[in-house]
Amino acid sequence: MTAQTAAFPESGSGFWADDAQIAEALLGRGLPEKAEWHLRQAGHSYQDNRVAEHHLSRARLLAPDHVAVLIGLYRYYFYKGRLRQALSVAIQCLNRALLEMNLSPDWRRVQPEDARFDDFGAALPRFFLFTLKGYAYLNMRLGDVSEGRNAVDKLAELDPNDKLGGSVLQGVLDRMGQEDDD
């Protein structure tokens, strides 16, 4: 188990389902050894909120802006059902990805030609797209359907071949408000 994968429960419902590949290419660089140790300990202590949160906060103190720490925090909050906190971390991840790619700080202004969004092997653009998908999902779950729709629309624009499965979220949006025929 490595800090880069922030080993919390695995689930296809999280937007980091393939984060191990992203982490290997992008996130492991520059993470202090002690922060990595704390992330590992948080993963081992996942069931004990007090202990897990202690380790996550220590990792955050040691590497406050490191993406591996942000992913660990996101996953912890997501799988614990603390969606508002997960959304806050998703926003930090969006901002970090935009900064790293030297793009506009407003994700709404990002255009397909701004990065290699069509190259599934391009770690930063892929990380951004996964983050945007999670941001959309969390907004939808938390009741901000308009913001979720905006993010889903941007995801579809940047990922027209639907490599990240944003169409699933679009399908949910399309079904919202329709009567159940059963």
SEDREN-161878 format. One line per field, with one value per residue (C-alpha): residue number from 1; residue in one letter; x negated, y, z. Coordinates in steps of 0.1 Angstrom, whole numbers, plus 5000, padded with zeros to 4 digits. Last residue first. Layout:
! SEDREN-161878
resi (NUM;...)
resn (A;...)
east (X;...)
north (Y;...)
up (Z;...)
END
This chain:
! SEDREN-161878
resi (182;181;180;179;178;177;176;175;174;173;172;171;170;169;168;167;166;165;164;163;162;161;160;159;158;157;156;155;154;153;152;151;150;149;148;147;146;145;144;143;142;141;140;139;138;137;136;135;134;133;132;131;130;129;128;127;126;125;124;123;122;121;120;119;118;117;116;115;114;113;112;111;110;109;108;107;106;105;104;103;102;101;100;99;98;97;96;95;94;93;92;91;90;89;88;87;86;85;84;83;82;81;80;79;78;77;76;75;74;73;72;71;70;69;68;67;66;65;64;63;62;61;60;59;58;57;56;55;54;53;52;51;50;49;48;47;46;45;44;43;42;41;40;39;38;37;36;35;34;33;32;31;30;29;28;27;26;25;24;23;22;21;20;19;18;17;16;15;14;13;12;11;10;9;8;7;6;5;4;3;2;1)
resn (D;D;D;E;Q;G;M;R;D;L;V;G;Q;L;V;S;G;G;L;K;D;N;P;D;L;E;A;L;K;D;V;A;N;R;G;E;S;V;D;G;L;R;M;N;L;Y;A;Y;G;K;L;T;F;L;F;F;R;P;L;A;A;G;F;D;D;F;R;A;D;E;P;Q;V;R;R;W;D;P;S;L;N;M;E;L;L;A;R;N;L;C;Q;I;A;V;S;L;A;Q;R;L;R;G;K;Y;F;Y;Y;R;Y;L;G;I;L;V;A;V;H;D;P;A;L;L;R;A;R;S;L;H;H;E;A;V;R;N;D;Q;Y;S;H;G;A;Q;R;L;H;W;E;A;K;E;P;L;G;R;G;L;L;A;E;A;I;Q;A;D;D;A;W;F;G;S;G;S;E;P;F;A;A;T;Q;A;T;M)
east (5434;5435;5412;5420;5392;5377;5342;5338;5316;5294;5288;5280;5256;5239;5235;5223;5193;5179;5142;5134;5166;5153;5162;5140;5134;5169;5185;5166;5177;5214;5210;5195;5223;5249;5234;5235;5272;5280;5267;5285;5256;5256;5255;5227;5208;5212;5201;5170;5162;5163;5142;5117;5115;5111;5083;5065;5067;5054;5025;5017;5016;5020;5057;5048;5080;5076;5042;5044;5058;5073;5104;5112;5110;5130;5155;5125;5118;5082;5073;5047;5010;5015;5002;5024;5055;5048;5043;5075;5095;5079;5088;5124;5124;5112;5142;5165;5152;5159;5195;5198;5190;5203;5173;5163;5162;5144;5116;5114;5110;5085;5063;5067;5056;5026;5015;5021;4995;5008;5005;4975;4963;4994;5017;4999;5004;5041;5046;5029;5051;5082;5074;5069;5101;5122;5112;5124;5098;5068;5047;5055;5047;5014;5005;5012;4991;4962;4965;4964;4932;4916;4922;4942;4920;4931;4957;4985;4980;4973;4977;5006;5025;5021;5032;5061;5081;5113;5106;5141;5156;5185;5163;5154;5122;5121;5092;5057;5044;5031;5001;4995;4986;5000)
north (5018;5049;5069;5105;5126;5153;5141;5115;5138;5147;5111;5104;5132;5117;5084;5104;5115;5081;5090;5081;5099;5105;5142;5145;5183;5193;5164;5174;5210;5199;5177;5207;5230;5203;5198;5236;5236;5205;5220;5195;5179;5148;5169;5190;5159;5143;5174;5179;5142;5146;5177;5159;5130;5155;5174;5142;5132;5166;5162;5126;5126;5089;5093;5117;5135;5161;5171;5207;5241;5229;5215;5248;5258;5289;5270;5257;5292;5295;5299;5273;5268;5230;5228;5257;5242;5209;5225;5245;5214;5195;5223;5222;5184;5190;5212;5188;5159;5181;5187;5150;5135;5101;5083;5071;5106;5122;5096;5096;5134;5135;5109;5126;5159;5142;5127;5161;5178;5212;5209;5185;5182;5198;5178;5145;5154;5162;5128;5110;5126;5120;5083;5080;5098;5082;5046;5025;5040;5032;5014;5040;5068;5050;5049;5086;5093;5074;5093;5125;5113;5104;5139;5138;5154;5131;5105;5124;5124;5092;5067;5087;5088;5051;5044;5069;5046;5046;5082;5094;5073;5051;5023;5014;5007;5014;5036;5032;5067;5054;5077;5069;5034;5000)
up (4872;4850;4874;4866;4852;4874;4870;4842;4820;4850;4858;4821;4821;4851;4832;4802;4822;4817;4818;4782;4770;4735;4738;4769;4771;4760;4779;4810;4806;4803;4834;4853;4843;4852;4886;4892;4882;4902;4935;4956;4975;4953;4922;4935;4945;4911;4892;4914;4910;4872;4874;4895;4870;4842;4860;4868;4831;4821;4846;4837;4799;4792;4783;4756;4745;4773;4759;4772;4763;4730;4747;4763;4800;4809;4831;4851;4864;4875;4838;4828;4838;4839;4875;4884;4868;4885;4919;4916;4906;4935;4960;4946;4951;4987;4994;4977;4999;5030;5018;5010;5044;5034;5051;5017;5003;5033;5033;4995;4994;5022;5006;4972;4988;5004;4971;4954;4976;4988;5025;5026;5062;5078;5055;5064;5101;5094;5076;5105;5131;5109;5107;5145;5154;5127;5136;5107;5083;5106;5080;5054;5079;5087;5050;5047;5078;5063;5031;5050;5069;5036;5022;4989;4962;4934;4942;4925;4888;4869;4897;4912;4879;4875;4911;4907;4885;4907;4917;4910;4937;4928;4915;4950;4969;5006;5015;5004;4996;4962;4963;5000;4991;5000)
END
